[in-house]
Amino acid sequence: MGEFIALIDVIPEETDVDFEELVGKLKKVIPDTSTIERYDILPVAFGLKKARVRVRYPEEWGGTDKLEELFGHVSGIQGIEAIAFSKA
C-alpha cells in the first residue's frame, strides 16, 4: 500500500512554547511507519501561535483520526485540527 500526507494544526495551551520541543514530543508518539516531514509556525491570535505539521503516514490508516488521537497524548496541547490529507 501507499502513503498519505496530512497537514495537522497543533495549538498549544500557552503562548510561550518551545515549538522545537513540542514537535519533538509529537515525533515520539507516532510509530516508525510515520514521519513528521516539516512544520511551520503560524499566528493564531493574541500572541498564541500554532504548529502546522506535515506528516507522512501509512495509507491503511485512512483519514487523520489516528494521527489526531496519537497527538492527543502529548501534554500542553489545547487543540488539534486536521487541515488536509491526500495520497502521497
PyMOL commands that place a pseudoatom at each C-alpha (Angstrom):
pseudoatom trace, name=CA, resn=MET, resi=1, chain=A, elem=C, hetatm=0, pos=[0.000, 0.000, 0.000]
pseudoatom trace, name=CA, resn=GLY, resi=2, chain=A, elem=C, hetatm=0, pos=[0.989, 3.628, -0.336]
pseudoatom trace, name=CA, resn=GLU, resi=3, chain=A, elem=C, hetatm=0, pos=[1.227, 6.587, 1.943]
pseudoatom trace, name=CA, resn=PHE, resi=4, chain=A, elem=C, hetatm=0, pos=[-0.817, 9.648, 2.793]
pseudoatom trace, name=CA, resn=ILE, resi=5, chain=A, elem=C, hetatm=0, pos=[0.359, 13.130, 3.696]
pseudoatom trace, name=CA, resn=ALA, resi=6, chain=A, elem=C, hetatm=0, pos=[-1.587, 15.247, 6.173]
pseudoatom trace, name=CA, resn=LEU, resi=7, chain=A, elem=C, hetatm=0, pos=[-1.425, 18.802, 7.432]
pseudoatom trace, name=CA, resn=ILE, resi=8, chain=A, elem=C, hetatm=0, pos=[-2.358, 18.972, 11.099]
pseudoatom trace, name=CA, resn=ASP, resi=9, chain=A, elem=C, hetatm=0, pos=[-2.619, 22.162, 13.167]
pseudoatom trace, name=CA, resn=VAL, resi=10, chain=A, elem=C, hetatm=0, pos=[-1.431, 21.701, 16.739]
pseudoatom trace, name=CA, resn=ILE, resi=11, chain=A, elem=C, hetatm=0, pos=[-2.362, 24.549, 19.079]
pseudoatom trace, name=CA, resn=PRO, resi=12, chain=A, elem=C, hetatm=0, pos=[-0.522, 24.721, 22.406]
pseudoatom trace, name=CA, resn=GLU, resi=13, chain=A, elem=C, hetatm=0, pos=[-2.123, 25.807, 25.673]
pseudoatom trace, name=CA, resn=GLU, resi=14, chain=A, elem=C, hetatm=0, pos=[0.413, 28.576, 26.339]
pseudoatom trace, name=CA, resn=THR, resi=15, chain=A, elem=C, hetatm=0, pos=[1.813, 31.479, 24.323]
pseudoatom trace, name=CA, resn=ASP, resi=16, chain=A, elem=C, hetatm=0, pos=[5.446, 30.880, 25.318]
pseudoatom trace, name=CA, resn=VAL, resi=17, chain=A, elem=C, hetatm=0, pos=[6.054, 27.483, 23.754]
pseudoatom trace, name=CA, resn=ASP, resi=18, chain=A, elem=C, hetatm=0, pos=[9.293, 25.989, 22.503]
pseudoatom trace, name=CA, resn=PHE, resi=19, chain=A, elem=C, hetatm=0, pos=[7.971, 24.587, 19.215]
pseudoatom trace, name=CA, resn=GLU, resi=20, chain=A, elem=C, hetatm=0, pos=[11.107, 22.542, 18.620]
pseudoatom trace, name=CA, resn=GLU, resi=21, chain=A, elem=C, hetatm=0, pos=[10.382, 20.739, 21.889]
pseudoatom trace, name=CA, resn=LEU, resi=22, chain=A, elem=C, hetatm=0, pos=[6.662, 20.408, 21.123]
pseudoatom trace, name=CA, resn=VAL, resi=23, chain=A, elem=C, hetatm=0, pos=[7.303, 18.864, 17.700]
pseudoatom trace, name=CA, resn=GLY, resi=24, chain=A, elem=C, hetatm=0, pos=[9.890, 16.582, 19.297]
pseudoatom trace, name=CA, resn=LYS, resi=25, chain=A, elem=C, hetatm=0, pos=[7.156, 15.281, 21.612]
pseudoatom trace, name=CA, resn=LEU, resi=26, chain=A, elem=C, hetatm=0, pos=[4.844, 14.756, 18.625]
pseudoatom trace, name=CA, resn=LYS, resi=27, chain=A, elem=C, hetatm=0, pos=[7.568, 12.741, 16.880]
pseudoatom trace, name=CA, resn=LYS, resi=28, chain=A, elem=C, hetatm=0, pos=[7.860, 10.483, 19.927]
pseudoatom trace, name=CA, resn=VAL, resi=29, chain=A, elem=C, hetatm=0, pos=[4.170, 9.482, 19.923]
pseudoatom trace, name=CA, resn=ILE, resi=30, chain=A, elem=C, hetatm=0, pos=[3.963, 8.398, 16.277]
pseudoatom trace, name=CA, resn=PRO, resi=31, chain=A, elem=C, hetatm=0, pos=[5.215, 4.974, 15.144]
pseudoatom trace, name=CA, resn=ASP, resi=32, chain=A, elem=C, hetatm=0, pos=[8.233, 4.435, 12.904]
pseudoatom trace, name=CA, resn=THR, resi=33, chain=A, elem=C, hetatm=0, pos=[5.889, 3.980, 9.918]
pseudoatom trace, name=CA, resn=SER, resi=34, chain=A, elem=C, hetatm=0, pos=[5.099, 7.717, 10.119]
pseudoatom trace, name=CA, resn=THR, resi=35, chain=A, elem=C, hetatm=0, pos=[7.288, 10.774, 9.701]
pseudoatom trace, name=CA, resn=ILE, resi=36, chain=A, elem=C, hetatm=0, pos=[6.915, 14.442, 10.528]
pseudoatom trace, name=CA, resn=GLU, resi=37, chain=A, elem=C, hetatm=0, pos=[8.464, 15.910, 7.394]
pseudoatom trace, name=CA, resn=ARG, resi=38, chain=A, elem=C, hetatm=0, pos=[8.353, 19.561, 8.442]
pseudoatom trace, name=CA, resn=TYR, resi=39, chain=A, elem=C, hetatm=0, pos=[6.377, 22.138, 10.354]
pseudoatom trace, name=CA, resn=ASP, resi=40, chain=A, elem=C, hetatm=0, pos=[5.589, 25.836, 10.148]
pseudoatom trace, name=CA, resn=ILE, resi=41, chain=A, elem=C, hetatm=0, pos=[4.723, 28.219, 12.971]
pseudoatom trace, name=CA, resn=LEU, resi=42, chain=A, elem=C, hetatm=0, pos=[1.619, 30.305, 12.250]
pseudoatom trace, name=CA, resn=PRO, resi=43, chain=A, elem=C, hetatm=0, pos=[-0.094, 33.030, 14.303]
pseudoatom trace, name=CA, resn=VAL, resi=44, chain=A, elem=C, hetatm=0, pos=[-3.489, 32.284, 15.864]
pseudoatom trace, name=CA, resn=ALA, resi=45, chain=A, elem=C, hetatm=0, pos=[-4.471, 35.328, 17.977]
pseudoatom trace, name=CA, resn=PHE, resi=46, chain=A, elem=C, hetatm=0, pos=[-3.315, 37.428, 20.940]
pseudoatom trace, name=CA, resn=GLY, resi=47, chain=A, elem=C, hetatm=0, pos=[0.257, 36.148, 20.761]
pseudoatom trace, name=CA, resn=LEU, resi=48, chain=A, elem=C, hetatm=0, pos=[-0.761, 32.493, 20.509]
pseudoatom trace, name=CA, resn=LYS, resi=49, chain=A, elem=C, hetatm=0, pos=[0.876, 30.501, 17.723]
pseudoatom trace, name=CA, resn=LYS, resi=50, chain=A, elem=C, hetatm=0, pos=[0.309, 27.031, 16.299]
pseudoatom trace, name=CA, resn=ALA, resi=51, chain=A, elem=C, hetatm=0, pos=[2.424, 24.445, 14.551]
pseudoatom trace, name=CA, resn=ARG, resi=52, chain=A, elem=C, hetatm=0, pos=[1.181, 23.274, 11.168]
pseudoatom trace, name=CA, resn=VAL, resi=53, chain=A, elem=C, hetatm=0, pos=[2.737, 19.827, 10.931]
pseudoatom trace, name=CA, resn=ARG, resi=54, chain=A, elem=C, hetatm=0, pos=[3.185, 17.862, 7.684]
pseudoatom trace, name=CA, resn=VAL, resi=55, chain=A, elem=C, hetatm=0, pos=[3.041, 14.142, 8.408]
pseudoatom trace, name=CA, resn=ARG, resi=56, chain=A, elem=C, hetatm=0, pos=[3.597, 11.178, 6.072]
pseudoatom trace, name=CA, resn=TYR, resi=57, chain=A, elem=C, hetatm=0, pos=[1.776, 8.064, 7.291]
pseudoatom trace, name=CA, resn=PRO, resi=58, chain=A, elem=C, hetatm=0, pos=[0.565, 4.632, 6.063]
pseudoatom trace, name=CA, resn=GLU, resi=59, chain=A, elem=C, hetatm=0, pos=[-2.406, 4.625, 3.695]
pseudoatom trace, name=CA, resn=GLU, resi=60, chain=A, elem=C, hetatm=0, pos=[-4.155, 1.901, 5.701]
pseudoatom trace, name=CA, resn=TRP, resi=61, chain=A, elem=C, hetatm=0, pos=[-4.772, 4.449, 8.465]
pseudoatom trace, name=CA, resn=GLY, resi=62, chain=A, elem=C, hetatm=0, pos=[-7.221, 6.164, 6.123]
pseudoatom trace, name=CA, resn=GLY, resi=63, chain=A, elem=C, hetatm=0, pos=[-8.032, 9.664, 7.339]
pseudoatom trace, name=CA, resn=THR, resi=64, chain=A, elem=C, hetatm=0, pos=[-6.326, 11.619, 10.075]
pseudoatom trace, name=CA, resn=ASP, resi=65, chain=A, elem=C, hetatm=0, pos=[-8.170, 10.229, 13.113]
pseudoatom trace, name=CA, resn=LYS, resi=66, chain=A, elem=C, hetatm=0, pos=[-5.269, 8.031, 14.244]
pseudoatom trace, name=CA, resn=LEU, resi=67, chain=A, elem=C, hetatm=0, pos=[-2.783, 10.913, 13.984]
pseudoatom trace, name=CA, resn=GLU, resi=68, chain=A, elem=C, hetatm=0, pos=[-5.084, 13.196, 15.943]
pseudoatom trace, name=CA, resn=GLU, resi=69, chain=A, elem=C, hetatm=0, pos=[-5.507, 10.502, 18.598]
pseudoatom trace, name=CA, resn=LEU, resi=70, chain=A, elem=C, hetatm=0, pos=[-1.735, 9.983, 18.905]
pseudoatom trace, name=CA, resn=PHE, resi=71, chain=A, elem=C, hetatm=0, pos=[-1.021, 13.721, 19.076]
pseudoatom trace, name=CA, resn=GLY, resi=72, chain=A, elem=C, hetatm=0, pos=[-3.715, 13.988, 21.771]
pseudoatom trace, name=CA, resn=HIS, resi=73, chain=A, elem=C, hetatm=0, pos=[-1.438, 12.043, 24.129]
pseudoatom trace, name=CA, resn=VAL, resi=74, chain=A, elem=C, hetatm=0, pos=[1.019, 14.965, 24.237]
pseudoatom trace, name=CA, resn=SER, resi=75, chain=A, elem=C, hetatm=0, pos=[0.506, 17.281, 27.209]
pseudoatom trace, name=CA, resn=GLY, resi=76, chain=A, elem=C, hetatm=0, pos=[0.231, 21.041, 26.772]
pseudoatom trace, name=CA, resn=ILE, resi=77, chain=A, elem=C, hetatm=0, pos=[-1.955, 20.953, 23.668]
pseudoatom trace, name=CA, resn=GLN, resi=78, chain=A, elem=C, hetatm=0, pos=[-5.335, 22.676, 23.623]
pseudoatom trace, name=CA, resn=GLY, resi=79, chain=A, elem=C, hetatm=0, pos=[-6.334, 21.828, 20.073]
pseudoatom trace, name=CA, resn=ILE, resi=80, chain=A, elem=C, hetatm=0, pos=[-5.590, 19.509, 17.162]
pseudoatom trace, name=CA, resn=GLU, resi=81, chain=A, elem=C, hetatm=0, pos=[-7.190, 20.100, 13.785]
pseudoatom trace, name=CA, resn=ALA, resi=82, chain=A, elem=C, hetatm=0, pos=[-6.682, 18.252, 10.521]
pseudoatom trace, name=CA, resn=ILE, resi=83, chain=A, elem=C, hetatm=0, pos=[-6.421, 20.765, 7.691]
pseudoatom trace, name=CA, resn=ALA, resi=84, chain=A, elem=C, hetatm=0, pos=[-5.940, 18.424, 4.713]
pseudoatom trace, name=CA, resn=PHE, resi=85, chain=A, elem=C, hetatm=0, pos=[-4.746, 14.999, 3.694]
pseudoatom trace, name=CA, resn=SER, resi=86, chain=A, elem=C, hetatm=0, pos=[-4.045, 13.317, 0.386]
pseudoatom trace, name=CA, resn=LYS, resi=87, chain=A, elem=C, hetatm=0, pos=[-2.326, 10.358, -1.167]
pseudoatom trace, name=CA, resn=ALA, resi=88, chain=A, elem=C, hetatm=0, pos=[1.436, 10.894, -1.311]
for i in range(1, 88): cmd.bond("trace and resi %d" % i, "trace and resi %d" % (i + 1))
show_as sticks, trace
zoom trace
